[in-house]
Amino acid sequence: MPKLLRVALREYKATVKTKGFLLALVLAPILMGGGAIGMAIFESRVDTTDKVLAVIDRSGRVADAIVAAADARNASMLYDDEGRQVAGTYTIDVRTPAAARDEQLLRLSNAVRGGELHAVVEIGPGVLHPRDVGSAGTIAYYAENPAVDDLRSWVARPVNDELRRLRLLEAGVDPADVPDAFDWITPAGLRLVSRDPETGAIGGAERSTELEAILLPIIPVMVLLMMIMMGASPHLQAVTEEKQQRIAEVMLGSIEPFPFMLGKLVGGVGIALTASAVYLVGGILTVEYMGWGAFIPYSLLPWFLVYMVAAVAMFGALGAALGSACNDATEAQNMTLPSILPVMIPIFVLIPVVTEPSSALATGLSLVPLFTPLLMLLRQGTPEGVAAWQPWVGLAGILVTAVIFVWIGGRIFRVGLLSQGTPPKLGTILRWAVRG
């Protein structure tokens, strides 16, 4: 045991005392939250470019409404209360429909490519009653990037408002007599109503936001992912370098292979605990200072730490075993993807799981031991939560799998660390795991 602890302390100090560790503490949150930071930066940089929209109204009923809506928007939405421009003007260029439809669309498309126009809208002749006229009842929007074009979303409102008004007039209803006919009411997202256990009073339902439903559950998962990367992933390269430089052979003169590997795993856990302490304490203080303390999921912290320790041991053993089978940095680089793939797979399904945490897919994936640390923590952080038994079953699976990984990793580590020149083939690694 003292030798194991010495190895663990050596691994811990060798990492924590370096400038690279401090740099990683700073850069890791920036890299993980790069998407959110980018969105915040670009959100403040609004597009104030003037846009010209060509309208071909083959119905002869809608173009004037688009022009009127654009004039109203330009008069009221270009500047904020402080006089800063926050949007560009929309200019509507109404074009007379040509008999040669394709030729006209080609000319206008070339004008878009040349920068004279931003986009082209073609309104079919049958849009007023589109159910039985097929393609004649459609509206087409031609642009270089129409799928994410804000102008396409904007133009849909005045077109459909005018079509509804015309349909009411045809039905003999004056739209002025029904001023709220076009009002759109979005359902407010509220939490469930509950009774106060102390007073017995029924409290009002609280509003649920995207921050609470999606962002808050994902933040602990991303922190856990960083801890796994910092505590477990380096073992593959480190063991390969020690084997290549014959350092491992010297170490094995005084300590058995399994305690040697176990000491490395304990050191990795210590590194992850140190980094997580920095992030958790700093994050809690920052959030409390910003007045968002009510959003901190304190009940998840014990689960976070347990999942982290088990995951670092599990994936660290995998990395150490694969590293012991490699002979040089090139072979270790080829093994990087297999070692981190079990960690990265849950990242691909974060959004489906956080939006439907009780689905069969989310439940099933979160009970797979390799995916449990990230996905079960994610599901526990959602407002819906999980059944009380699921985290314990998931934890049992993680612990059993971690023990198996450490045991198998020790067998591979014992043979692979002293094997020189043997390429790290899957069959060879499996034979080492079985025979030891």
C-alpha positions as CSV (number, residue, x, y, z in Angstrom):
1,M,0.0,0.0,0.0
2,P,2.8,2.6,0.8
3,K,4.3,1.9,-2.7
4,L,0.9,2.3,-4.3
5,L,0.4,5.7,-2.6
6,R,3.8,6.8,-3.6
7,V,3.0,6.1,-7.2
8,A,-0.3,7.9,-6.8
9,L,1.4,10.9,-5.2
10,R,4.0,11.0,-7.9
11,E,1.4,11.0,-10.6
12,Y,-0.6,13.7,-8.8
13,K,2.4,16.0,-8.3
14,A,3.7,15.4,-11.8
15,T,0.5,16.9,-13.2
16,V,-0.8,19.4,-10.6
17,K,2.5,21.2,-10.2
18,T,2.9,21.9,-13.9
19,K,1.9,25.1,-15.7
20,G,0.0,22.9,-18.2
21,F,-2.4,21.9,-15.5
22,L,-3.1,25.5,-14.5
23,L,-3.5,26.4,-18.2
24,A,-5.9,23.5,-18.7
25,L,-8.0,24.7,-15.7
26,V,-8.5,28.0,-17.5
27,L,-8.8,26.8,-21.1
28,A,-11.0,23.7,-20.6
29,P,-14.2,25.6,-19.6
30,I,-13.6,28.0,-22.5
31,L,-13.3,25.1,-25.0
32,M,-16.3,23.3,-23.5
33,G,-18.4,26.4,-23.4
34,G,-17.1,27.8,-26.7
35,G,-20.5,27.4,-28.4
36,A,-22.3,29.4,-25.7
37,I,-19.6,32.1,-25.7
38,G,-19.8,32.4,-29.4
39,M,-23.6,32.7,-29.3
40,A,-23.3,35.4,-26.7
41,I,-20.7,37.3,-28.8
42,F,-22.6,37.1,-32.0
43,E,-26.0,37.9,-30.3
44,S,-24.7,41.4,-29.5
45,R,-23.5,41.8,-33.1
46,V,-26.8,42.3,-34.9
47,D,-27.2,42.3,-38.6
48,T,-28.0,45.8,-39.8
49,T,-27.6,45.1,-43.5
50,D,-30.4,46.5,-45.7
51,K,-32.1,43.7,-47.7
52,V,-34.1,43.9,-50.9
53,L,-36.8,41.3,-51.4
54,A,-38.2,40.7,-54.9
55,V,-41.9,39.6,-54.8
56,I,-43.6,37.9,-57.7
57,D,-47.3,37.8,-56.7
58,R,-49.1,35.5,-59.2
59,S,-52.3,35.7,-57.1
60,G,-52.4,39.5,-57.3
61,R,-53.7,39.6,-53.7
62,V,-50.8,39.6,-51.3
63,A,-47.9,41.9,-52.5
64,D,-49.4,45.1,-51.1
65,A,-49.7,43.6,-47.7
66,I,-46.0,42.7,-47.7
67,V,-45.1,46.2,-48.7
68,A,-47.2,47.7,-45.9
69,A,-45.8,45.3,-43.3
70,A,-42.2,46.2,-44.4
71,D,-42.9,49.9,-44.2
72,A,-44.4,49.4,-40.6
73,R,-41.4,47.4,-39.6
74,N,-38.9,49.9,-41.0
75,A,-40.6,52.7,-39.2
76,S,-40.6,51.1,-35.7
77,M,-38.0,48.4,-35.4
78,L,-34.7,49.7,-36.8
79,Y,-33.5,51.5,-33.7
80,D,-33.7,50.7,-30.0
81,D,-34.7,53.1,-27.2
82,E,-31.1,54.5,-27.0
83,G,-31.0,55.3,-30.7
84,R,-28.7,52.5,-31.8
85,Q,-29.5,50.7,-35.0
86,V,-30.5,47.1,-34.3
87,A,-31.8,46.0,-37.7
88,G,-31.6,46.7,-41.4
89,T,-34.3,47.9,-43.6
90,Y,-36.5,45.5,-45.7
91,T,-37.2,46.9,-49.2
92,I,-39.9,45.1,-51.2
93,D,-39.4,45.1,-54.9
94,V,-42.7,44.0,-56.5
95,R,-42.2,42.4,-59.9
96,T,-44.9,41.8,-62.5
97,P,-45.2,38.0,-63.2
98,A,-43.7,37.1,-66.6
99,A,-45.2,34.6,-68.9
100,A,-41.7,32.9,-69.2
101,R,-41.7,31.9,-65.5
102,D,-38.4,30.0,-65.5
103,E,-36.5,32.8,-67.4
104,Q,-37.8,35.4,-64.8
105,L,-36.7,33.2,-61.9
106,L,-33.3,32.7,-63.5
107,R,-32.8,36.5,-64.0
108,L,-33.8,37.2,-60.4
109,S,-31.6,34.4,-59.0
110,N,-28.6,35.9,-60.9
111,A,-29.5,39.2,-59.3
112,V,-29.3,37.5,-55.9
113,R,-26.0,36.0,-56.7
114,G,-24.7,39.4,-57.8
115,G,-25.8,41.1,-54.6
116,E,-28.6,43.3,-56.1
117,L,-31.3,41.3,-54.3
118,H,-31.3,39.4,-51.1
119,A,-34.0,36.9,-52.0
120,V,-37.0,36.2,-54.2
121,V,-40.5,35.3,-53.1
122,E,-42.9,33.7,-55.6
123,I,-46.6,33.5,-54.5
124,G,-48.6,31.0,-56.3
125,P,-51.9,31.9,-58.0
126,G,-54.0,29.6,-55.8
127,V,-52.7,30.6,-52.3
128,L,-56.1,31.9,-51.2
129,H,-57.5,28.4,-51.4
130,P,-54.5,26.1,-51.6
131,R,-56.1,22.8,-50.6
132,D,-57.1,21.6,-54.0
133,V,-54.7,23.4,-56.4
134,G,-51.4,21.6,-55.7
135,S,-48.3,23.5,-56.5
136,A,-50.3,26.6,-57.5
137,G,-51.1,27.1,-53.8
138,T,-47.6,27.3,-52.6
139,I,-45.2,30.1,-51.7
140,A,-41.5,29.7,-52.8
141,Y,-38.6,31.5,-51.2
142,Y,-35.4,31.6,-53.3
143,A,-32.1,32.6,-51.6
144,E,-28.5,31.5,-51.2
145,N,-29.1,30.2,-47.7
146,P,-32.9,30.0,-47.3
147,A,-33.0,27.5,-44.5
148,V,-31.7,29.9,-41.9
149,D,-32.8,33.2,-43.4
150,D,-34.6,35.5,-41.0
151,L,-36.3,37.3,-43.8
152,R,-38.0,34.1,-44.9
153,S,-39.5,33.7,-41.4
154,W,-40.6,37.3,-41.3
155,V,-42.4,37.3,-44.7
156,A,-44.6,34.4,-43.7
157,R,-46.5,36.5,-41.1
158,P,-47.8,39.3,-43.4
159,V,-48.6,36.9,-46.2
160,N,-50.6,34.6,-44.0
161,D,-52.3,37.4,-42.1
162,E,-53.5,38.9,-45.4
163,L,-54.7,35.5,-46.7
164,R,-56.7,35.0,-43.5
165,R,-58.2,38.5,-43.9
166,L,-59.2,37.8,-47.5
167,R,-60.8,34.5,-46.6
168,L,-62.9,36.2,-43.9
169,L,-64.1,38.7,-46.4
170,E,-65.1,36.0,-48.8
171,A,-67.0,34.3,-46.0
172,G,-68.9,37.5,-45.4
173,V,-67.1,38.5,-42.2
174,D,-65.6,41.9,-41.8
175,P,-62.1,41.5,-40.1
176,A,-62.7,44.7,-38.3
177,D,-65.6,43.1,-36.4
178,V,-63.2,40.4,-35.2
179,P,-60.0,42.3,-34.2
180,D,-58.5,39.4,-32.4
181,A,-59.0,36.9,-35.2
182,F,-55.3,36.8,-36.0
183,D,-54.0,36.9,-32.4
184,W,-51.6,34.1,-31.6
185,I,-51.2,33.0,-28.0
186,T,-48.3,30.8,-27.1
187,P,-48.9,28.4,-24.2
188,A,-46.8,29.4,-21.1
189,G,-44.6,26.7,-19.8
190,L,-45.4,26.2,-16.1
191,R,-44.2,23.7,-13.5
192,L,-46.8,21.4,-11.8
193,V,-49.0,22.9,-9.0
194,S,-48.1,21.6,-5.6
195,R,-49.2,21.9,-2.0
196,D,-46.9,23.3,0.7
197,P,-46.4,20.5,3.2
198,E,-46.1,22.9,6.1
199,T,-48.9,25.3,5.5
200,G,-51.2,23.2,3.3
201,A,-51.6,26.1,0.9
202,I,-51.7,25.4,-2.8
203,G,-48.9,27.4,-4.4
204,G,-48.9,29.0,-7.8
205,A,-47.1,27.2,-10.6
206,E,-43.7,28.5,-11.4
207,R,-42.6,29.3,-15.0
208,S,-40.2,26.9,-16.5
209,T,-37.5,28.3,-18.8
210,E,-35.1,26.8,-21.4
211,L,-32.3,27.7,-18.9
212,E,-33.7,25.4,-16.3
213,A,-34.9,22.6,-18.6
214,I,-31.8,22.3,-20.9
215,L,-28.8,24.4,-19.9
216,L,-28.7,23.6,-16.2
217,P,-28.7,19.8,-16.6
218,I,-26.0,20.0,-19.3
219,I,-23.5,22.1,-17.3
220,P,-22.7,19.4,-14.7
221,V,-22.3,16.8,-17.5
222,M,-19.8,19.0,-19.3
223,V,-17.8,19.5,-16.1
224,L,-17.8,15.8,-15.5
225,L,-16.6,15.3,-19.1
226,M,-13.7,17.7,-18.5
227,M,-12.8,15.8,-15.3
228,I,-12.7,12.5,-17.1
229,M,-10.6,14.0,-19.8
230,M,-8.2,15.4,-17.3
231,G,-8.0,12.5,-14.9
232,A,-8.3,9.4,-17.2
233,S,-7.4,10.3,-20.8
234,P,-3.7,11.2,-20.1
235,H,-2.9,7.6,-18.9
236,L,-2.7,6.2,-22.5
237,Q,0.1,8.6,-23.6
238,A,1.8,8.6,-20.2
239,V,2.1,4.8,-20.0
240,T,3.3,4.6,-23.6
241,E,6.0,7.1,-22.9
242,E,7.1,5.3,-19.7
243,K,7.3,2.1,-21.6
244,Q,9.2,3.6,-24.5
245,Q,11.7,5.3,-22.3
246,R,12.2,2.1,-20.1
247,I,11.0,4.0,-17.0
248,A,8.4,1.3,-16.4
249,E,11.0,-1.4,-16.3
250,V,12.8,0.5,-13.5
251,M,9.6,1.0,-11.6
252,L,8.6,-2.7,-11.9
253,G,11.8,-3.5,-10.0
254,S,10.3,-2.3,-6.8
255,I,6.5,-2.6,-7.3
256,E,4.2,-5.2,-8.8
257,P,2.4,-4.2,-12.1
258,F,-1.2,-4.2,-10.6
259,P,-0.4,-1.8,-7.7
260,F,1.7,0.3,-10.2
261,M,-1.4,0.7,-12.4
262,L,-3.7,1.2,-9.5
263,G,-1.5,4.0,-8.1
264,K,-1.7,5.7,-11.5
265,L,-5.5,5.5,-11.3
266,V,-5.6,6.9,-7.8
267,G,-3.4,9.8,-8.9
268,G,-5.8,10.4,-11.8
269,V,-8.7,10.5,-9.4
270,G,-6.8,13.0,-7.2
271,I,-6.2,15.2,-10.2
272,A,-9.9,15.1,-11.1
273,L,-10.9,15.9,-7.5
274,T,-8.6,18.8,-7.4
275,A,-9.8,20.3,-10.7
276,S,-13.5,19.6,-9.8
277,A,-13.0,21.4,-6.4
278,V,-11.8,24.5,-8.3
279,Y,-14.7,24.5,-10.7
280,L,-17.4,23.6,-8.2
281,V,-16.3,26.2,-5.6
282,G,-15.6,28.9,-8.2
283,G,-18.8,28.1,-10.0
284,I,-21.0,28.2,-6.9
285,L,-19.5,31.5,-5.7
286,T,-19.9,33.0,-9.1
287,V,-23.5,31.9,-9.5
288,E,-24.4,33.0,-5.9
289,Y,-22.8,36.4,-6.6
290,M,-24.9,36.8,-9.7
291,G,-28.1,36.0,-7.7
292,W,-28.8,32.7,-9.4
293,G,-28.2,30.6,-6.3
294,A,-31.6,29.0,-6.5
295,F,-30.6,27.2,-9.8
296,I,-27.6,25.4,-8.2
297,P,-28.4,21.6,-8.0
298,Y,-26.8,20.9,-4.7
299,S,-28.5,17.5,-4.5
300,L,-26.5,16.4,-7.6
301,L,-23.1,17.1,-6.1
302,P,-22.7,13.8,-4.3
303,W,-23.8,11.9,-7.4
304,F,-21.4,14.0,-9.4
305,L,-18.4,13.1,-7.2
306,V,-19.3,9.4,-7.1
307,Y,-19.8,9.2,-10.9
308,M,-16.5,11.1,-11.5
309,V,-14.4,8.8,-9.3
310,A,-15.9,5.6,-10.8
311,A,-15.6,7.0,-14.4
312,V,-12.0,8.1,-14.0
313,A,-11.1,4.7,-12.6
314,M,-13.0,2.9,-15.3
315,F,-11.7,4.9,-18.3
316,G,-8.3,5.4,-16.8
317,A,-7.8,1.6,-16.5
318,L,-8.8,1.3,-20.2
319,G,-6.3,4.0,-21.2
320,A,-3.5,2.5,-19.1
321,A,-4.2,-1.0,-20.6
322,L,-4.1,0.3,-24.1
323,G,-1.1,2.4,-23.5
324,S,0.8,-0.6,-22.1
325,A,0.2,-2.4,-25.4
326,C,1.7,0.5,-27.5
327,N,5.4,0.8,-28.4
328,D,5.6,4.4,-29.5
329,A,3.6,7.6,-29.8
330,T,2.2,6.7,-33.2
331,E,0.6,3.5,-32.0
332,A,-0.7,5.4,-28.9
333,Q,-2.3,8.0,-31.2
334,N,-4.1,5.3,-33.1
335,M,-5.5,4.0,-29.8
336,T,-6.8,7.4,-28.7
337,L,-10.1,7.1,-30.5
338,P,-11.0,3.6,-29.1
339,S,-10.1,4.9,-25.6
340,I,-12.3,8.0,-25.7
341,L,-15.1,6.7,-27.8
342,P,-17.1,5.3,-24.9
343,V,-16.9,8.8,-23.3
344,M,-17.9,10.7,-26.4
345,I,-20.9,8.6,-27.5
346,P,-23.2,10.1,-24.8
347,I,-22.4,13.6,-26.0
348,F,-24.0,12.7,-29.3
349,V,-27.4,12.1,-27.6
350,L,-27.4,14.8,-25.0
351,I,-30.3,16.8,-26.6
352,P,-32.6,13.8,-27.2
353,V,-32.0,12.7,-23.6
354,V,-32.5,16.1,-22.0
355,T,-35.7,16.8,-23.9
356,E,-37.2,13.3,-23.2
357,P,-35.4,12.1,-20.0
358,S,-38.1,9.4,-19.3
359,S,-38.1,7.9,-22.7
360,A,-37.1,4.2,-23.2
361,L,-34.1,5.4,-25.2
362,A,-32.9,7.7,-22.5
363,T,-33.5,5.2,-19.7
364,G,-31.8,2.4,-21.6
365,L,-28.7,4.3,-22.5
366,S,-28.3,5.7,-19.0
367,L,-28.2,2.2,-17.6
368,V,-25.4,1.1,-19.9
369,P,-22.4,1.3,-17.4
370,L,-20.1,3.1,-19.9
371,F,-22.7,5.8,-20.5
372,T,-24.2,6.0,-17.0
373,P,-21.9,8.7,-15.5
374,L,-22.8,11.3,-18.1
375,L,-26.4,10.3,-19.1
376,M,-27.7,9.4,-15.6
377,L,-26.3,12.7,-14.2
378,L,-28.0,14.5,-17.1
379,R,-31.4,12.9,-16.5
380,Q,-31.1,13.6,-12.7
381,G,-30.5,17.2,-13.4
382,T,-33.7,17.7,-15.5
383,P,-36.9,19.1,-13.8
384,E,-38.6,15.7,-14.5
385,G,-35.9,13.7,-12.7
386,V,-35.6,10.0,-12.7
387,A,-37.1,7.1,-10.7
388,A,-35.4,6.6,-7.3
389,W,-34.1,3.2,-8.2
390,Q,-32.4,4.1,-11.4
391,P,-29.4,6.0,-10.1
392,W,-28.6,3.2,-7.7
393,V,-28.9,0.5,-10.4
394,G,-26.7,2.7,-12.6
395,L,-24.2,3.2,-9.9
396,A,-24.0,-0.5,-9.2
397,G,-23.4,-1.2,-12.9
398,I,-20.6,1.5,-12.9
399,L,-18.9,0.0,-9.9
400,V,-19.0,-3.5,-11.2
401,T,-17.8,-2.4,-14.6
402,A,-15.0,-0.3,-13.1
403,V,-13.8,-3.3,-11.0
404,I,-13.8,-5.4,-14.2
405,F,-12.0,-2.8,-16.2
406,V,-9.4,-2.4,-13.5
407,W,-8.9,-6.1,-13.2
408,I,-8.7,-6.7,-17.0
409,G,-6.6,-3.6,-17.4
410,G,-4.2,-4.9,-14.8
411,R,-3.8,-8.2,-16.7
412,I,-3.1,-6.4,-20.0
413,F,-0.9,-3.9,-18.2
414,R,1.2,-6.6,-16.6
415,V,2.0,-8.3,-19.9
416,G,2.0,-5.4,-22.3
417,L,4.3,-3.2,-20.2
418,L,7.2,-5.5,-20.7
419,S,6.4,-6.6,-24.3
420,Q,8.5,-4.8,-26.8
421,G,7.8,-4.8,-30.6
422,T,4.4,-6.5,-30.3
423,P,1.9,-4.4,-32.3
424,P,-1.3,-3.5,-30.3
425,K,-3.7,-5.7,-32.2
426,L,-7.1,-6.4,-30.9
427,G,-6.5,-10.2,-30.8
428,T,-3.3,-9.8,-28.9
429,I,-4.9,-7.4,-26.3
430,L,-7.8,-9.8,-25.8
431,R,-5.4,-12.8,-25.4
432,W,-3.5,-10.8,-22.7
433,A,-6.8,-10.0,-21.0
434,V,-7.9,-13.7,-20.9
435,R,-4.5,-15.3,-20.1
436,G,-3.0,-12.5,-18.1
